Amino acid sequence: MQTRVRALGHPVHPMVIVFPLGLLVTGTIFDLVHLITGNDVFGQVGFWNIGAGLIGAVIASATGWLDWTAIPPGTRAKRIGLLHGAINGLVLVLFLISWLLRLDGTTHEPGVLAFVLEVIALAAGSGAAWLGGELVDRLGIGVHEDAHPDAASSLS
């Protein structure tokens, strides 16, 4: 089943999730380094990575939602897609809370609560990522109907 949001013949959602995912994971790693070393620079870098990741996550969620609306109702894919989106929504909210907790500080350093929220969000996001893989690899969402090893280019 092809997705609604496509660019040059390919689904956009899998393309745009890479940046927020990388930024949120990297931000959490920088926050961990800050908590270990006490170096404020790591906390600031983590804060801005998470901020950029949140912006990207909103874009990714919009493309995912549009694609989800094209999945036939009453199917396993529709249910899995809803769960995938709901968990990712929770991830977004947890990272947003973590980010907001740091707004009033001049160095934007993470406290323990902010970091714990990030770790919980990453754990939940891992489950959501598995569900996304289930949608594509098992249920064929976003896979071209004529896909096979010798298929023509998506640009043709």
C-alpha positions as CSV (number, residue, x, y, z in Angstrom):
1,M,0.0,0.0,0.0
2,Q,1.5,3.3,-1.0
3,T,1.5,6.3,1.4
4,R,-0.2,9.6,0.8
5,V,2.8,11.8,1.3
6,R,5.5,11.0,-1.3
7,A,8.5,12.7,-2.8
8,L,10.0,11.4,-6.1
9,G,8.1,8.2,-5.7
10,H,9.2,7.4,-2.1
11,P,7.3,7.8,1.2
12,V,8.3,11.0,3.1
13,H,7.6,9.8,6.6
14,P,10.5,7.4,6.9
15,M,12.8,10.0,5.5
16,V,11.9,12.8,7.9
17,I,11.9,10.7,11.1
18,V,15.7,10.2,10.9
19,F,16.5,13.8,11.9
20,P,14.3,14.1,15.0
21,L,15.3,10.6,16.1
22,G,19.0,11.3,15.8
23,L,18.6,14.7,17.5
24,L,16.6,13.4,20.4
25,V,19.0,10.5,21.0
26,T,22.1,12.8,20.7
27,G,20.5,15.3,23.0
28,T,20.0,12.7,25.6
29,I,23.6,11.5,25.3
30,F,24.9,15.1,25.7
31,D,22.7,15.4,28.8
32,L,24.2,12.2,30.2
33,V,27.7,13.6,29.6
34,H,26.6,16.8,31.4
35,L,25.3,14.9,34.4
36,I,28.5,12.9,34.6
37,T,31.0,15.8,34.0
38,G,29.1,18.8,35.2
39,N,30.2,20.7,32.1
40,D,27.5,23.2,31.2
41,V,28.4,23.1,27.5
42,F,27.1,19.5,27.2
43,G,23.8,20.5,28.8
44,Q,23.4,23.4,26.4
45,V,24.1,21.2,23.4
46,G,21.7,18.6,24.6
47,F,19.0,21.3,25.2
48,W,19.3,22.7,21.6
49,N,19.5,19.2,20.1
50,I,16.2,18.3,21.8
51,G,14.6,21.6,20.8
52,A,15.5,20.9,17.1
53,G,14.4,17.3,17.5
54,L,11.0,18.4,18.8
55,I,10.5,20.6,15.7
56,G,11.4,17.8,13.4
57,A,9.1,15.4,15.3
58,V,6.1,17.6,14.7
59,I,6.9,17.5,10.9
60,A,7.4,13.7,11.1
61,S,4.1,13.2,13.0
62,A,2.2,15.3,10.5
63,T,3.4,13.1,7.6
64,G,2.7,10.0,9.6
65,W,-0.8,11.0,10.4
66,L,-1.6,11.8,6.8
67,D,-0.3,8.4,5.8
68,W,-2.3,6.7,8.6
69,T,-5.5,8.2,7.3
70,A,-5.0,6.3,4.0
71,I,-4.8,2.9,5.8
72,P,-8.0,0.9,5.3
73,P,-10.3,1.0,8.4
74,G,-10.7,-2.2,10.5
75,T,-7.3,-3.6,9.5
76,R,-4.4,-4.7,11.8
77,A,-2.3,-2.0,10.1
78,K,-4.8,0.7,11.1
79,R,-4.6,-0.5,14.8
80,I,-0.8,-0.8,14.7
81,G,-0.5,2.6,13.1
82,L,-2.6,4.2,15.8
83,L,-0.5,2.6,18.5
84,H,2.7,3.7,16.8
85,G,1.5,7.3,16.5
86,A,0.1,7.3,20.1
87,I,3.4,6.1,21.6
88,N,5.3,8.6,19.5
89,G,3.0,11.3,20.7
90,L,3.9,10.3,24.3
91,V,7.6,10.5,23.3
92,L,7.1,14.0,22.0
93,V,5.3,15.1,25.1
94,L,7.9,13.6,27.4
95,F,10.7,15.3,25.5
96,L,8.8,18.6,25.5
97,I,8.3,18.4,29.3
98,S,12.0,17.7,29.7
99,W,12.8,20.7,27.5
100,L,10.4,23.0,29.2
101,L,11.9,22.1,32.6
102,R,15.1,23.7,31.4
103,L,13.8,26.9,29.9
104,D,14.4,29.2,32.9
105,G,18.0,28.3,33.5
106,T,20.7,30.3,31.7
107,T,22.7,27.2,30.9
108,H,19.7,25.0,30.2
109,E,21.2,22.2,32.2
110,P,19.2,19.1,32.7
111,G,18.1,18.0,36.1
112,V,17.7,14.4,37.0
113,L,13.9,14.6,36.3
114,A,14.5,16.0,32.8
115,F,17.0,13.2,32.1
116,V,14.8,10.5,33.4
117,L,11.9,11.7,31.2
118,E,14.3,11.6,28.2
119,V,15.3,8.0,29.0
120,I,11.7,6.9,29.4
121,A,10.9,8.6,26.1
122,L,13.7,6.8,24.3
123,A,12.6,3.5,25.7
124,A,9.0,4.1,24.5
125,G,10.3,5.4,21.2
126,S,12.1,2.1,20.7
127,G,8.9,0.3,21.0
128,A,7.2,2.7,18.6
129,A,10.0,2.3,16.1
130,W,9.5,-1.5,16.2
131,L,5.8,-0.9,15.4
132,G,6.8,1.3,12.5
133,G,9.0,-1.5,11.2
134,E,6.0,-3.9,11.6
135,L,3.9,-1.5,9.5
136,V,6.4,-1.5,6.7
137,D,8.1,-4.8,6.7
138,R,5.3,-7.1,7.8
139,L,2.1,-5.2,6.7
140,G,3.5,-3.6,3.6
141,I,2.5,0.0,4.4
142,G,4.5,2.4,2.3
143,V,5.6,-0.4,0.0
144,H,4.9,0.1,-3.7
145,E,2.4,-2.5,-5.1
146,D,4.8,-3.5,-7.9
147,A,7.9,-3.8,-5.7
148,H,10.2,-6.7,-6.6
149,P,14.0,-7.2,-7.0
150,D,13.9,-6.1,-10.7
151,A,11.3,-3.3,-10.4
152,A,11.7,-0.1,-12.4
153,S,13.1,3.1,-10.8
154,S,10.6,5.1,-8.9
155,L,11.6,8.1,-11.1
156,S,10.4,6.3,-14.3
